[in-house]
Amino acid sequence: MLYFLIVIAVLLLVYAGVLVNFVRRGRKIPPAAYLVLAVLNGLILAAVLAWGISR
């Protein structure tokens, strides 16, 4: 479970980096990008809660 959390956290950081590059180049962030960020954050939150409850 800990490895799953680490993988999701790394994916979130990489995706956030891609979005920062979009903004620096003057492009607008597509609306679907916010949905992907919400899903990744939700996965992390659910995994942390499940991991904490199972301990």
C-alpha positions as CSV (number, residue, x, y, z in Angstrom):
1,M,0.0,0.0,0.0
2,L,2.9,2.4,0.8
3,Y,4.3,1.8,-2.7
4,F,0.9,2.6,-4.2
5,L,0.9,5.9,-2.3
6,I,4.4,6.8,-3.5
7,V,3.5,6.0,-7.1
8,I,0.4,8.2,-7.0
9,A,2.2,11.0,-5.3
10,V,5.0,11.0,-7.9
11,L,2.3,10.9,-10.7
12,L,0.7,13.9,-9.1
13,L,4.0,15.8,-8.9
14,V,4.8,15.1,-12.5
15,Y,1.4,16.1,-13.7
16,A,1.6,19.4,-11.7
17,G,4.9,20.0,-13.3
18,V,3.4,19.6,-16.7
19,L,0.6,22.1,-15.8
20,V,3.2,24.6,-14.6
21,N,5.0,24.3,-17.9
22,F,1.7,25.1,-19.7
23,V,1.2,28.2,-17.6
24,R,4.8,29.4,-18.1
25,R,4.5,29.1,-21.9
26,G,1.3,31.2,-21.8
27,R,-1.1,28.5,-22.6
28,K,-4.4,28.0,-20.8
29,I,-4.9,24.9,-18.7
30,P,-7.6,22.7,-20.2
31,P,-10.7,22.2,-18.0
32,A,-10.2,18.4,-18.0
33,A,-6.8,19.0,-16.3
34,Y,-8.6,20.1,-13.1
35,L,-10.6,16.8,-13.2
36,V,-7.5,14.7,-13.4
37,L,-5.9,16.7,-10.5
38,A,-9.0,16.1,-8.5
39,V,-9.0,12.3,-9.2
40,L,-5.3,12.0,-8.3
41,N,-5.8,13.9,-5.1
42,G,-8.9,11.8,-4.3
43,L,-6.9,8.6,-4.9
44,I,-4.2,9.8,-2.5
45,L,-6.7,10.8,0.1
46,A,-8.6,7.5,-0.1
47,A,-5.4,5.5,0.0
48,V,-4.1,7.4,3.0
49,L,-7.4,6.9,4.9
50,A,-7.5,3.2,4.0
51,W,-3.9,2.7,5.1
52,G,-4.5,4.6,8.3
53,I,-7.6,2.6,9.2
54,S,-6.0,-0.7,8.4
55,R,-3.1,0.0,10.8
